[in-house]
């Protein structure tokens, strides 16, 4: 027999809508108020039907990338479902799964992992590993692992998902292709760019054929492929592909959608790589301001957009602005994500470059050396980001006249980049030129030393 929804939950929803009004989130407030009034008048004695209305609202918020609203409403729904049905009921688990999706969108990856493990294990026991709901929770958990930098755990889950889906649905099924694309994304984070490209090309081709080149899924995989091209040093291909994605996303989703902001940030980074600093600054300034409004000032995506803008300021020789913005972002990232998170490490490495540009060589050396140790531990000695930081530390040693130490690092960077990126990658070529420069200085020093001994 159905029971009415507890007045305390309706009171919580009403309080939430009032808070949205005060914060200026009129659309979210109106949507929530509409559901509250419908539930109050139409489903007063049926808590199951009432909660379904709020669950549908959570899904709508998730679809639009309104992560904060999805989590706010979703948290109340989870509490209500646990009280009504217990923690292991499939309906409760569905509500928890949606909350995990919201946490992922907010960048609350530690909480997403903790809750994601719970719902994944519960669904495995109750529904079985092959059930679509279990696989959806496994996919969410893999995403949280990837974002938190737990790439091995992410890879293991995604490989398992790919195995199950290939057996059940076939290689060209859209759900199978989604898992394939997610695995490719993890490979990109791991620095396995060729493996990522191979999978992403296949996913883009199949999605384009099945759903069209402008479908949201196709655009997502194209954007990921563009990011891989950039990491491979194929900048023109990356720029062309990401420009196409951004234009369509702006037209269809608007400039405030999280996916559009991602494309804008990616394109700005490519502009910076090309030396188009004004174009990069224009996009990055927009991304920072919109991200603060839509995602919040402490969201990882907002913080990384601040780091990107700081990098552009450094390229424009606006060192004070770069240092101030970068230091603020790093401080929040250390507090929010932890010092060993890959995003935090990237931000710290970037801040060290700014210190070097300011002539603060000691600070730059200390921070870069710290980041290198942490990257070697957490990302691995041959990860492309580790090798970049190694090259940066070598450059600092060169500026200090510590040529023997610079030589050792330059040789390691060349060997690592040749192995991981290949001899023709721009980063490998840059390391080879750097090593030759060090060799020339050392050869000149040794020749001078021999000449001086002969003339004494």
HELIX and SHEET records of a PDB file:
HELIX    1   1 UNK A    7  UNK A   23  1                                  17    
HELIX    2   2 UNK A   26  UNK A   42  1                                  17    
HELIX    3   3 UNK A   47  UNK A   63  1                                  17    
HELIX    4   4 UNK A   67  UNK A   85  1                                  19    
HELIX    5   5 UNK A   90  UNK A  106  1                                  17    
HELIX    6   6 UNK A  109  UNK A  127  1                                  19    
HELIX    7   7 UNK A  132  UNK A  148  1                                  17    
HELIX    8   8 UNK A  151  UNK A  169  1                                  19    
HELIX    9   9 UNK A  174  UNK A  190  1                                  17    
HELIX   10  10 UNK A  193  UNK A  211  1                                  19    
HELIX   11  11 UNK A  216  UNK A  231  1                                  16    
HELIX   12  12 UNK A  235  UNK A  253  1                                  19    
HELIX   13  13 UNK A  258  UNK A  274  1                                  17    
HELIX   14  14 UNK A  277  UNK A  294  1                                  18    
HELIX   15  15 UNK A  300  UNK A  315  1                                  16    
HELIX   16  16 UNK A  319  UNK A  336  1                                  18    
HELIX   17  17 UNK A  342  UNK A  357  1                                  16    
HELIX   18  18 UNK A  361  UNK A  378  1                                  18    
HELIX   19  19 UNK A  384  UNK A  399  1                                  16    
HELIX   20  20 UNK A  403  UNK A  420  1                                  18    
HELIX   21  21 UNK A  426  UNK A  455  1                                  30    
END                                                                             
